[in-house]
Amino acid sequence: MSNKASGTIKQPDSNLGAYFHKIIADFSKEAKEHPFIHQHQWPRRFQELMRGIVANDDLTNEERKFLEDALNAFYNYLLEELTRFANRLDHLFWEIEKDIHAYYDRKDSIKIKIIGRIDRLSKMTANAIELVDYKILRDESSTANQKDKLQLALYTWILKQSGLEPTRISIASFCPNRKVIELNKNELESCKC
C-alpha cells in the first residue's frame, strides 16, 4: 500500500482508519471463531495482525505508535465489553463487518439503494442488539458529529427494514484513548433529511 512507487504523496494518517478497522475486524472474527485464545494473548495477536497488514514503510513512526496505542485502548475496551456480555464472545461479536442495504422509495417513484457496513452488532439478549461503530480520531475532544449521527441513523433504518432494531447505539472512538458515545433515538431522529 505504499505510495512511493506510484510517485503520489501520501496524506498524513490516510491509512490509519483502514488499518485500524482491518486489524480489529480480523481479530474480532478470530476471537469469535476461536474463543479459547486467552485474553492476555490478545495484545500479541494485535501486533501480529498489524505486522501482516501494515507494510513496513507505509506509516511514519508517529503513525505506527498512534495505531499501536489505539489498538491497546481497543484491547482495554474489549475487556470491559466482554464483562458486560458475561464473557460470551459469540454475543459480543455476533456480527462483524456486516454488509447491509435497503431501498428508499422517494415520492417521485425513484428507488435509492442505501448501503453500509456495520463494524459490530452485539447480541445483548434474544431481542436486544447493540450497534457499534468504531472510529479512530486524532482529536480527543471530538464528539459525534452530524455525519457520524447520520451514518448510524441510516444503519438503524436499514436494520429496521430487515426486522432488527438496535436497543443501544454507540460510537467507540480511539484517539488513542478510548471514548464511547451512546446515541439516543432523539439524536438519530434529528438527522432525518
N, C-alpha and C positions, 0 to 999 in steps of 0.2 A: 504494500500500500504506500510505499514511499513515493514521493513526487520528484525525487532527484533525476530519475531517468527521463521523465517527461518534460523537465525544464520548467514546470509550473511552480509557483510559490505557494507553499502550504500555509494556510491561515492558522494562527495560534489556536490550539485547542480543537481544531477541526475534527479530529478523530476521537477525542476523549469520550463523548457521549456514545458513539457507536461501539467503541471498545468496551466501555463500562456495561452497556446493555448486552453485548455478546457474551462477555465473561459471566455475568450474573445469570443470564438465561441458560447458558450451558451448564453452569454449576447447579442451578435450581432443578433442571431436568435430571441431572446425575443424582442429586440428593434424593429426589423423589423415587427414582428407579432403584437406587442402592442405599436405603436408609440405614444400613448397618455401618456406614462410614462414620466414625466418631467425630463429634463436633470440634474437638481440639485439632483435628486434621484438616478442617476446612480452610484455614488461612494458607496452609501449604498448597492446597488444591487451587485456591485463587491464584497463587503465584505461578503454578504450573500452567494453568489456563492462560494467564497473562503472557507467559513466555511463548506459548504456542500460537497465540493470536496476534500479539503486537510485534511487529518487526523491530529488530534492534535499533535501527536508525530512524524509526518513524515518529518517535516522541523525543522531545528535549528531556534532559534530566529533571527539570522542574515539572513538566507534564507527567513524566513517569512517576515521580514522587507523589504528585497530586492524585493520580489514578490509584496508586498503592494505598494512600491514606483514605480515599473514598471507599475502596474495597474493604479496608479494615473497619470503617464505620458501618458498612453494609453487614459485615460479619457480626458486629455487636448488635445491630438492629435485628438480624435474623435470630440471634439467641433470645432476645426479648419476644419476638414474634412467635417463636417456637413454644415458649412458655404459654403464651395466650392460646395456642392451639393444642395444648396438652401433649406436646412432643409428637404430634401427628404430622409428619412431613407430607403425607398424601392429602391432608386437608389444607395445610399451609400452601403447598404448591399444587393445588387442584388443577389449575390450568396455567400454563406458562406460554408467553408469546402467542396468545390466541388471536388468530386472524378472524375478523368479524366484518360483516357487511349487511346493509339493508337498503331498501329503496324508499326514497321520499317522493311522494306524489305531489307535485305542485298543482296549484289551482288551474293552470293552463294545460293540464294533462301531460306535462313533461315529467318523466321519472328521472330522478337523480340518484345514482348509486353512491352511497357513502361507505367508505371502507376504513378500517383501522386495525391496529394490532395492540392488544391489551397486554401489558407487561405481566400482570399477575391477577388471577382470580383465586381467592381462597374460599373454601367451604367451611363456614363457621358452624352451621347446623344443617339439618336436612333442607331447610327452607331459607337459609340466610347465607348470602355470599358477600364477599368483600372485593371491591375493585381497587387495585393499587397501581398507580403509575409511578415509575421511577424517573428521577431527574438527577443530573449531575450539574452542579452550578458552581461558579467561581465566587459569587457574592453571597455571603451568609445572611445578609439582610433581605434577600429576595423572598417574596411571598408568592402565592399562587396568582398569576396574572390572568387577564381575561382570556388569552389564548389557551392557557392550561385548563381553565374552567370550561371553556367551550369544547375542548378536546374531550374532557370527561363527561360533559353533558351529552355529547354525541355518542360516546361509548355507552353511556347509560341508556340512551334512547334505543340504540341498536340492540343492546341486550334485552330490553323490554319487548322489542319486536319478536324475539325468539323465546319469550316466556321467562326470562330471567330478570329479576330486579335486585340490584345490589342494595343491601341494607346498610352498608358502610362504604364510603368512597374516600380515598385519601391519595395524597401525593407524598411520596417519600423522597426527599431531596438529600443529596450527599454532596458536601461542598468544602472540604472533605468531611466536616462534621455532619451529623445527621439532623434532619428537621422533618417532622411528619406533620402535614397539614390535613386535617379532616374537613371535608367539604359537606355542607348540608344541602338539602334539596332546594332551599330558597336561593342559595348561591348559584346552583346549577340552573334553576328556573330563570334567573336574571340574565342568563346567556342566550336565551331564545332570540332568534332572529325575527 
